[in-house]
């Protein structure tokens, strides 16, 4: 059977109400109402709701995925090196030295937590860069410039909330990341279905809205992934967490500039009062650790390899190799800023070579001192294990 008659009538009434409202609202509201009309008609046509008794193929519009409307922040994501808990300490030290600074550059942006904090603290211009697609998506969704309509986003979320995961077919996500690996089978199918639907909706979305929807999916799936915080491998879990769609908290800042590239390359074109450096510390390659969210973000459906489903060529940072010191020295020499702040942990003597720093303490001081007087502030902090 198709959708019950009462639901078809409800959709029709909603469309009529929105058409009436379009005639008596301002331009911004008119745009949002028009989108709702198009979305509702699209759903009805996609499901052949105008044909009584028609049994559509598994489209997924049943019931089954809770929608959490309380928005989550950009830092609400598991990520190695996330500086959320250190933000206050970092910016207190920045304020002591550079209290009159108005521009801030973070060329190793990661989750974007530090760049977001800079905006919260009143910096007028913020430059943020990373190489990983999922991180770039987060910047565009949470802090990047651009227009978006909350009502449109919520309408789409509510439609996704009606998905019956049991009705969904196998897809790219479930084939590579389901089957009780990174996600349970039904959750993986829902993730793949939603990601495909975002592409179908893209012509009706602003660029900001497109990234918001992808970020909602990325942050929602991170809450239920069978991992310890990275996607290098997965845990064998029998009792899976329930997949829920979680609204995020997007803001549009005109003073934000987003880059995607090698920090040593993009820094040449940036002039900022402050440059904050938080490069990779050890041999763990972020391109491998977060290959899964990058693939969901890009959605290029690349053929993946191995038991843990990785791309053939993930990005490899030189800062996680023996060339780290050389790269850091090159970067420091290219920076055009009044102040340079650097975060670096002190796992210099760790037993596990994978987490041991690639640049020694004295070597780091020597590199930084080539640009001026250098001081050190320390904060006890438990590293990721």
C-alpha positions in Angstrom: 0.0 0.0 0.0 1.0 3.6 -0.5 0.8 6.3 2.2 -2.6 6.3 4.0 -5.3 8.6 2.6 -5.3 10.8 5.7 -1.6 11.5 5.2 -2.1 12.4 1.6 -4.8 14.8 2.5 -2.6 16.3 5.2 0.1 16.9 2.7 -2.3 18.5 0.2 -3.7 20.8 2.9 -0.2 21.8 3.9 0.7 22.7 0.3 -2.5 24.8 0.1 -1.7 26.6 3.3 1.8 27.4 2.1 0.6 28.6 -1.2 -1.7 31.1 0.6 1.1 32.1 2.9 3.4 32.8 0.0 1.0 35.6 -1.1 1.2 37.4 2.2 4.9 37.2 3.4 8.2 38.9 2.9 10.8 37.7 0.4 12.8 35.5 2.8 9.7 33.8 4.1 8.4 33.4 0.6 11.6 31.5 -0.4 11.2 29.1 2.5 7.5 28.4 1.9 8.2 27.8 -1.9 10.8 25.2 -0.9 8.3 23.5 1.4 5.8 23.3 -1.4 8.4 21.8 -3.8 9.6 19.4 -1.2 6.2 18.1 -0.4 5.2 17.7 -4.0 8.5 15.9 -4.7 7.9 13.4 -1.9 4.4 12.7 -3.1 5.6 12.2 -6.7 8.6 10.1 -5.6 6.3 7.8 -3.7 3.6 7.7 -6.3 1.2 8.8 -3.7 -1.4 9.8 -6.3 -1.9 6.2 -7.3 -4.1 4.5 -4.8 -2.8 1.2 -3.6 0.5 1.5 -5.3 3.3 -0.2 -3.5 6.5 1.9 -3.9 9.9 0.4 -3.9 11.8 0.8 -0.6 12.0 4.6 -0.4 12.4 4.7 3.4 9.5 7.0 4.4 8.1 5.1 7.2 8.9 5.7 10.9 12.1 4.9 12.7 14.8 7.6 13.0 14.4 10.0 15.9 15.1 13.7 15.2 16.8 15.7 18.0 16.1 19.4 17.5 18.4 20.6 20.3 21.4 21.8 18.3 24.9 20.5 18.9 28.1 22.6 18.5 31.0 22.3 16.1 33.2 20.8 18.9 30.7 18.0 19.6 32.6 15.4 17.7 35.2 12.7 18.6 38.5 13.8 17.1 42.2 13.3 18.1 43.8 16.6 19.1 40.4 18.5 19.6 41.3 21.6 21.7 37.8 22.2 23.1 38.8 21.6 26.7 41.9 23.8 26.2 40.2 26.7 24.5 39.9 28.9 27.6 43.6 28.4 28.5 44.7 28.9 24.9 42.9 32.2 24.5 43.8 33.5 28.0 47.4 33.2 27.0 46.7 34.8 23.6 45.0 37.7 25.3 47.9 38.4 27.6 50.2 38.8 24.7 48.0 40.0 21.8 45.0 41.6 23.4 44.4 44.1 20.5 44.5 41.5 17.7 41.5 41.4 15.4 42.5 38.7 12.9 43.2 35.0 13.6 44.5 32.2 11.3 44.4 28.5 12.1 46.1 26.6 9.3 45.6 23.2 11.0 41.9 23.6 11.8 40.9 20.1 12.7 37.3 20.2 14.0 37.3 24.0 13.8 36.8 24.3 17.6 39.6 26.9 18.0 38.5 28.9 15.0 35.0 28.9 16.3 36.2 30.1 19.7 38.1 32.9 18.0 34.8 34.1 16.5 33.1 33.8 19.8 35.8 36.0 21.3 35.2 38.8 18.8 37.9 38.3 16.2 36.7 40.1 13.1 38.5 38.0 10.5 39.2 34.3 10.9 41.1 32.2 8.4 40.8 28.4 8.8 42.3 25.6 6.8 42.5 21.8 6.7 43.1 19.1 4.1 40.3 16.7 5.1 37.0 17.1 3.3 34.9 16.3 6.4 36.5 19.1 8.3 36.0 21.6 5.5 32.4 20.6 5.4 32.1 21.4 9.1 33.6 24.8 8.7 31.2 25.7 5.9 28.2 24.4 7.9 28.9 25.8 11.3 30.8 29.1 10.7 31.1 29.8 7.0 29.3 32.6 5.3 26.1 32.1 3.3 22.4 32.1 3.6 20.3 29.2 5.0 16.7 28.7 6.2 16.1 26.8 9.4 12.6 25.9 8.4 13.8 24.2 5.2 16.4 22.2 7.1 13.9 21.1 9.7 11.4 20.1 7.0 14.0 17.8 5.4 15.1 16.4 8.8 11.5 15.6 9.7 11.0 13.8 6.3 14.2 11.7 7.0 12.8 11.0 10.5 10.0 9.0 8.8 12.5 6.6 7.2 11.9 3.0 8.0 15.4 1.6 7.9 14.1 -2.0 7.3 12.7 -0.8 3.9 16.1 0.4 2.6 18.2 -1.3 0.0 21.9 -2.0 0.2 24.0 1.0 -0.8 27.6 2.3 -0.9 27.7 3.0 2.8 26.2 -0.3 4.0 28.4 -2.3 1.5 31.6 -0.8 2.9 30.8 0.3 6.4 27.8 -1.9 7.5 27.6 -5.6 8.2 28.4 -5.1 11.8 31.7 -3.2 11.2 31.7 0.5 11.7 27.9 0.6 11.9 25.1 -1.9 12.2 23.5 -2.9 8.9 20.3 -0.8 9.1 22.1 2.3 10.4 24.6 2.0 7.5 21.8 1.8 5.0 20.1 4.8 6.5 23.3 6.9 6.3 23.8 5.9 2.7 20.2 6.7 1.8 20.3 10.1 3.5 23.6 11.0 1.8 22.2 10.1 -1.6 19.1 12.1 -0.8 21.2 15.2 -0.1 22.6 15.0 -3.6 19.1 14.7 -5.0 18.0 17.8 -3.0 21.1 19.8 -3.9 19.6 21.8 -6.8 17.1 23.2 -4.3 19.7 24.0 -1.6 22.0 27.0 -1.0 25.6 26.0 -0.6 25.4 26.6 3.1 22.3 24.4 3.4 24.1 21.6 1.5 27.0 21.6 3.9 24.6 21.9 6.9 22.8 18.7 5.9 26.1 16.8 5.4 27.4 18.0 8.7 24.2 16.9 10.4 24.7 13.4 9.0 28.5 13.4 9.9 27.9 14.4 13.5 24.9 12.1 13.9 26.7 9.0 12.7 29.8 9.8 14.8 27.6 9.4 17.9 26.9 5.7 17.0 30.0 4.6 15.2 31.6 1.4 16.6 34.9 3.1 17.2 37.1 4.5 20.0 37.1 7.9 18.4 38.9 7.4 15.1 37.9 5.3 12.0 41.2 3.5 11.7 39.4 0.3 12.7 36.2 -0.7 14.3 35.0 -2.5 17.5 32.9 -5.6 17.6 29.8 -4.5 19.4 26.5 -6.5 19.8 24.4 -3.8 21.5 24.4 -0.8 19.0 23.4 2.7 19.9 20.2 4.0 18.3 20.9 6.2 15.3 19.4 9.7 15.7 19.5 12.7 13.5 20.8 15.7 15.4 20.3 19.3 14.4 23.5 21.4 14.5 24.0 25.1 15.4 25.0 26.9 12.2 26.1 30.5 12.1 27.1 32.7 9.1 30.1 34.8 9.6 31.1 37.2 6.8 34.6 37.5 8.2 35.5 33.8 7.8 37.7 32.5 5.0 37.9 28.8 4.5 40.8 27.1 2.8 41.5 23.4 1.9 45.1 22.7 1.2 48.6 22.1 2.6 49.3 24.5 5.4 52.7 25.3 4.1 51.2 26.4 0.7 48.1 28.3 1.8 49.9 30.3 4.5 51.8 32.3 1.9 48.7 34.2 0.8 47.4 35.1 4.3 48.2 38.1 6.4 46.9 37.9 10.0 47.6 39.4 13.4 47.7 35.9 14.9 48.7 32.6 13.4 47.9 29.7 15.7 49.7 26.4 14.8 48.5 23.0 15.9 50.2 20.6 13.6 50.1 16.8 13.9 52.4 15.7 16.7 53.2 12.0 15.9 53.0 9.3 13.2 49.2 8.9 13.3 48.0 10.0 9.9 44.7 11.9 10.1 43.9 11.0 6.5 43.6 7.4 7.4 42.1 7.9 10.8 39.2 9.9 9.4 38.9 8.4 5.9 35.3 7.2 6.5 33.8 10.6 7.3 35.8 12.0 4.4 34.2 9.4 2.0 30.7 10.2 3.3 31.4 13.9 2.8 32.8 13.6 -0.8 30.4 10.8 -1.8 32.6 9.9 -4.8 31.9 6.2 -4.2 35.5 5.2 -4.6 36.3 1.5 -4.4 37.8 0.9 -1.0 40.4 -1.7 0.1 41.0 -4.0 3.0 39.0 -5.2 6.0 38.8 -1.7 7.4 37.7 -0.2 4.0 40.2 2.5 3.2 41.0 4.6 0.1 43.9 3.6 -2.0 45.6 7.0 -1.5 44.8 8.8 1.7 46.5 12.1 2.5 49.8 11.7 4.3 51.1 14.7 6.2 54.8 15.3 6.3 54.3 16.5 9.9 53.7 12.9 10.9 57.0 11.8 9.3 60.7 12.3 9.8 60.4 15.5 7.7 58.3 17.2 10.4 61.0 19.6 11.7 61.9 20.6 8.1 58.2 21.3 7.3 57.8 23.3 10.5 60.8 25.4 9.8 59.6 26.1 6.3 56.1 27.1 7.6 57.5 29.4 10.2 59.5 31.3 7.6 56.5 31.8 5.4 54.2 33.2 8.1 53.1 36.9 7.8 51.8 37.7 11.3 52.5 39.8 14.4 52.3 36.8 16.8 52.7 33.1 16.3 51.2 30.7 18.9 51.9 27.0 18.8 50.3 24.0 20.5 52.5 20.9 20.9 52.4 18.1 23.4 55.3 16.7 25.2 55.1 12.9 24.5 58.8 13.1 23.6 59.7 9.9 25.5 56.5 7.8 25.0 57.1 4.1 24.9 54.8 3.7 21.9 56.6 5.1 18.9 53.3 5.9 17.2 52.5 8.6 19.7 56.0 9.9 20.2 56.5 13.5 19.0 58.2 14.0 15.7 59.8 17.3 16.7 61.8 17.4 19.9 61.3 20.1 22.6 64.6 21.9 22.0 64.2 21.6 18.2 60.8 23.2 18.4 62.1 26.1 20.5 64.9 26.6 18.1 62.5 26.7 15.1 60.2 29.2 16.7 63.0 31.4 18.0 64.1 32.2 14.4 61.1 34.5 14.2 61.5 36.3 17.6 61.5 36.1 21.3 59.8 32.9 22.4 58.1 32.0 25.7 56.5 28.7 26.9 53.2 28.1 28.8 52.3 24.6 30.0 49.1 22.9 30.8 48.7 19.3 32.2 46.5 17.4 29.8 45.8 13.7 29.3 46.7 12.7 25.7 44.5 10.4 23.6 45.2 6.7 24.2 
